Amino acid sequence: MQILRKTALVLALAAGVSGTALAQQVASAGAPATALTSPYGQPLTRAEVLADLALWKQAGVDKFWRGEATPDIYSREYKAAFSEYVRLRSGPDYQAEVQRQNDARR
């Protein structure tokens, strides 16, 4: 019984020491120890989300996602629509749509 208690104490101390060392490594990596980071990147504003949705619809990709069936993402039509969405989303059209969404909310 005494050996079991000593073993448990040693394991608890070892876990505490390694936990403290891990916390110090995270804190020294640049982020405060209390900061939470998102695996999804920076949060978007409402206008950015609405602009993205508008461009998705403008490109016609939304038509492929009707109902519960997954669309054929390898079809020529889907690839063309998705390419148009990527073009719109990565060009000046996106910023123009974000501005339009912001103006519409005022």
C-alpha positions as CSV (number, residue, x, y, z in Angstrom):
1,M,0.0,0.0,0.0
2,Q,2.9,2.4,0.9
3,I,4.6,1.6,-2.5
4,L,1.4,2.4,-4.4
5,R,1.0,5.8,-2.6
6,K,4.7,6.7,-3.4
7,T,4.2,5.7,-7.0
8,A,1.1,7.8,-7.3
9,L,2.8,10.7,-5.8
10,V,5.8,10.4,-8.1
11,L,3.5,10.2,-11.1
12,A,1.5,13.2,-10.0
13,L,4.6,15.3,-9.5
14,A,6.0,14.2,-12.9
15,A,2.8,15.2,-14.6
16,G,2.8,18.6,-12.9
17,V,6.4,19.3,-13.8
18,S,5.8,18.3,-17.5
19,G,2.6,20.3,-17.6
20,T,4.4,23.4,-16.3
21,A,7.2,22.9,-18.9
22,L,4.7,22.6,-21.7
23,A,2.9,25.8,-20.6
24,Q,6.2,27.7,-20.5
25,Q,7.0,26.5,-24.1
26,V,3.7,27.7,-25.4
27,A,4.0,31.0,-23.6
28,S,7.5,31.5,-25.0
29,A,6.4,30.7,-28.5
30,G,5.0,34.2,-28.8
31,A,1.3,33.8,-27.9
32,P,0.2,34.5,-24.3
33,A,-0.5,31.4,-22.3
34,T,-4.2,32.4,-22.0
35,A,-4.7,33.2,-25.8
36,L,-6.9,30.8,-27.7
37,T,-6.2,30.5,-31.4
38,S,-8.7,29.4,-34.0
39,P,-7.8,26.6,-36.5
40,Y,-10.1,28.4,-38.9
41,G,-8.1,31.6,-39.3
42,Q,-9.2,35.1,-38.7
43,P,-12.9,35.6,-38.0
44,L,-15.0,37.3,-40.8
45,T,-17.3,40.2,-40.5
46,R,-21.0,39.8,-41.4
47,A,-20.4,41.8,-44.6
48,E,-17.5,39.5,-45.6
49,V,-19.7,36.4,-45.1
50,L,-22.6,37.9,-47.1
51,A,-20.2,39.0,-49.8
52,D,-18.8,35.5,-50.1
53,L,-22.3,34.1,-50.3
54,A,-23.3,36.6,-53.0
55,L,-20.3,35.7,-55.1
56,W,-21.0,31.9,-54.6
57,K,-24.5,32.5,-55.9
58,Q,-23.3,34.8,-58.7
59,A,-20.9,32.2,-59.9
60,G,-23.8,29.6,-59.9
61,V,-22.2,27.2,-57.5
62,D,-25.3,27.3,-55.3
63,K,-27.3,25.6,-58.0
64,F,-25.3,22.4,-57.6
65,W,-25.9,22.2,-53.9
66,R,-29.7,21.8,-54.0
67,G,-31.3,19.1,-51.9
68,E,-29.4,16.5,-49.9
69,A,-27.3,14.9,-52.6
70,T,-23.7,15.9,-53.0
71,P,-23.0,17.3,-56.5
72,D,-20.6,15.8,-58.9
73,I,-17.6,18.1,-58.2
74,Y,-15.7,16.5,-61.0
75,S,-18.2,17.5,-63.7
76,R,-17.2,20.2,-66.2
77,E,-20.1,22.4,-65.3
78,Y,-19.3,22.3,-61.6
79,K,-15.6,23.0,-62.2
80,A,-16.5,26.0,-64.4
81,A,-18.8,27.5,-61.8
82,F,-16.3,26.9,-59.0
83,S,-13.5,28.4,-61.0
84,E,-15.7,31.5,-61.6
85,Y,-16.3,31.7,-57.8
86,V,-12.6,31.5,-57.1
87,R,-11.9,34.2,-59.6
88,L,-14.6,36.5,-58.2
89,R,-13.5,35.7,-54.6
90,S,-9.8,36.4,-55.2
91,G,-10.2,39.5,-57.3
92,P,-11.5,43.1,-56.8
93,D,-15.1,41.8,-57.0
94,Y,-14.9,40.5,-53.5
95,Q,-13.9,43.9,-52.0
96,A,-16.5,45.7,-54.0
97,E,-19.2,43.3,-52.7
98,V,-17.9,43.7,-49.1
99,Q,-18.3,47.4,-49.5
100,R,-21.7,47.0,-51.0
101,Q,-22.8,44.8,-48.1
102,N,-21.4,47.3,-45.6
103,D,-23.3,50.2,-47.3
104,A,-26.5,48.2,-47.3
105,R,-26.4,47.7,-43.6
106,R,-26.1,51.4,-42.8
